[in-house]
Structure formats: structure tokens, C-alpha cells
Amino acid sequence: MSELPNCPECNSEYTYQDGPLLVCPNCAHEWSASDDPSSGPGDSDEKVVRDANGNVLQNGDTVIVIKDLKVKGSSTVVKGGTKVKKIRLVDGDHDIDCKITGIGSMGLKSEFVKKA
């Protein structure tokens, strides 16, 4: 019989498994059995990038620009509704690197795109 971890919320030892979830009868906290309870929220080294609607973005996704964006140092504009294919996620202020047809390589902020 395997030892179940203590509740990450109240540290109760009386946890039980209910399907794929672990449940604490004292505080009613539920968490996934695959989660590591020793690591608190935000301890993950991997950054999660989300679009304007809250969908998780990954490398290679296709996104759509949701508003007109001025290109810094140029008079061109990326129009809302422009589809951008094969994005790359990077660290920094602009978390998406991509190539836009007619403009070239540029960085976008994830808050101005939605997943296609």
C-alpha cells in the first residue's frame, strides 16, 4: 500500500484518493494525484504563456492578432485578424517570436493574440 501525501493546504494526514484526485476530508481541498504537493504554486521552472482568452500557447501554434499593432520604428501596422503561423515562445517582455508575411520577423506580446 502506497503512502498518500499530506494535504498541501492544512497538512492533514487523513487524505484519500477519489479517482484521479486526492481529497482532504478536513478542509475539502482537492488536487491532482500527479501534482507534487511539496512544490507550491509558482515553483515551476517552466513559464506558462497564455493568450488573451486564457488559452495556453505552445511552440508551433497558430495565433490571430486581435487588434491593430503599430510596428515600432516603422509606419507599417499589423492589422487585427492577421494569422501568424509557427510561433516560438521566448522569455522577455514580448513572449512570442514570429514571422509575419509582408513585415518580417518580430516579437509580439501574448495579450494581443488569440489561439487559432
C-alpha positions as CSV (number, residue, x, y, z in Angstrom):
1,M,0.0,0.0,0.0
2,S,1.4,3.4,-1.0
3,E,1.7,6.3,1.4
4,L,-0.5,9.2,0.4
5,P,0.9,12.7,0.9
6,N,-0.4,15.2,3.5
7,C,-2.8,17.9,2.4
8,P,-0.9,20.9,0.9
9,E,-3.4,23.3,2.4
10,C,-3.9,22.2,6.0
11,N,-1.2,19.5,6.3
12,S,-3.7,16.9,7.4
13,E,-2.6,13.3,7.2
14,Y,-6.1,11.9,6.5
15,T,-6.1,12.3,2.7
16,Y,-7.7,9.8,0.5
17,Q,-7.8,9.1,-3.3
18,D,-11.0,9.6,-5.3
19,G,-10.4,8.6,-8.9
20,P,-7.5,10.8,-10.3
21,L,-7.8,13.3,-7.4
22,L,-6.5,13.3,-3.8
23,V,-9.0,14.8,-1.3
24,C,-8.6,16.2,2.2
25,P,-11.7,15.5,4.5
26,N,-10.7,18.2,6.9
27,C,-10.6,21.3,4.6
28,A,-12.2,19.7,1.4
29,H,-9.1,20.6,-0.7
30,E,-8.8,18.6,-3.9
31,W,-5.6,18.2,-6.0
32,S,-4.3,16.0,-8.8
33,A,-2.5,12.9,-7.7
34,S,0.1,13.6,-10.4
35,D,0.9,17.1,-8.8
36,D,3.9,17.3,-6.5
37,P,2.4,18.7,-3.3
38,S,5.8,19.7,-2.0
39,S,6.1,22.3,-4.7
40,G,3.8,25.3,-4.1
41,P,2.1,27.3,-6.7
42,G,4.6,29.2,-8.9
43,D,7.6,26.9,-8.1
44,S,7.6,25.5,-11.6
45,D,10.7,26.5,-13.7
46,E,8.6,26.4,-16.9
47,K,6.8,29.6,-17.7
48,V,3.2,29.2,-19.0
49,V,2.3,31.7,-21.8
50,R,-1.4,32.4,-22.2
51,D,-3.3,34.3,-25.0
52,A,-5.9,37.0,-24.5
53,N,-8.6,34.4,-23.8
54,G,-6.5,32.4,-21.3
55,N,-5.6,29.5,-23.6
56,V,-2.1,28.0,-23.1
57,L,0.2,28.7,-26.1
58,Q,3.0,26.3,-27.2
59,N,5.8,26.5,-29.8
60,G,4.5,26.0,-33.3
61,D,0.9,27.2,-32.6
62,T,-1.0,29.4,-34.9
63,V,-2.4,32.6,-33.5
64,I,-4.5,35.5,-34.7
65,V,-3.7,39.2,-33.8
66,I,-6.8,40.7,-32.0
67,K,-6.1,44.4,-32.6
68,D,-4.1,46.7,-34.9
69,L,-0.5,46.9,-33.7
70,K,1.9,49.6,-34.7
71,V,5.4,48.3,-35.7
72,K,8.0,50.3,-33.7
73,G,10.4,52.2,-35.9
74,S,8.2,51.9,-39.0
75,S,5.0,53.3,-40.4
76,T,3.5,49.8,-41.0
77,V,0.7,48.3,-39.0
78,V,-0.1,44.6,-38.2
79,K,-3.8,44.5,-38.8
80,G,-6.2,42.8,-36.4
81,G,-7.2,39.4,-37.8
82,T,-3.7,38.7,-39.2
83,K,-3.0,35.0,-38.8
84,V,0.6,34.1,-37.6
85,K,1.8,30.6,-38.0
86,K,4.6,28.7,-36.3
87,I,5.2,30.9,-33.3
88,R,8.2,30.5,-30.9
89,L,7.8,31.2,-27.2
90,V,10.7,33.2,-25.7
91,D,11.5,34.9,-22.4
92,G,11.2,38.7,-22.1
93,D,8.6,41.4,-22.5
94,H,7.5,40.2,-25.9
95,D,7.0,36.5,-25.3
96,I,6.3,35.4,-28.9
97,D,8.8,35.5,-31.8
98,C,7.3,35.1,-35.2
99,K,7.5,36.0,-38.9
100,I,4.6,38.0,-40.4
101,T,4.1,38.0,-44.2
102,G,5.0,41.4,-45.6
103,I,6.6,42.6,-42.4
104,G,9.2,40.0,-41.4
105,S,10.5,38.8,-38.0
106,M,9.1,40.5,-34.9
107,G,8.1,40.0,-31.3
108,L,4.5,40.0,-30.1
109,K,3.0,40.1,-26.6
110,S,0.7,37.2,-25.9
111,E,-2.0,39.6,-24.6
112,F,-2.6,40.8,-28.1
113,V,-3.2,37.4,-29.8
114,K,-5.7,34.5,-29.5
115,K,-5.1,30.9,-30.4
116,A,-6.4,29.9,-33.8
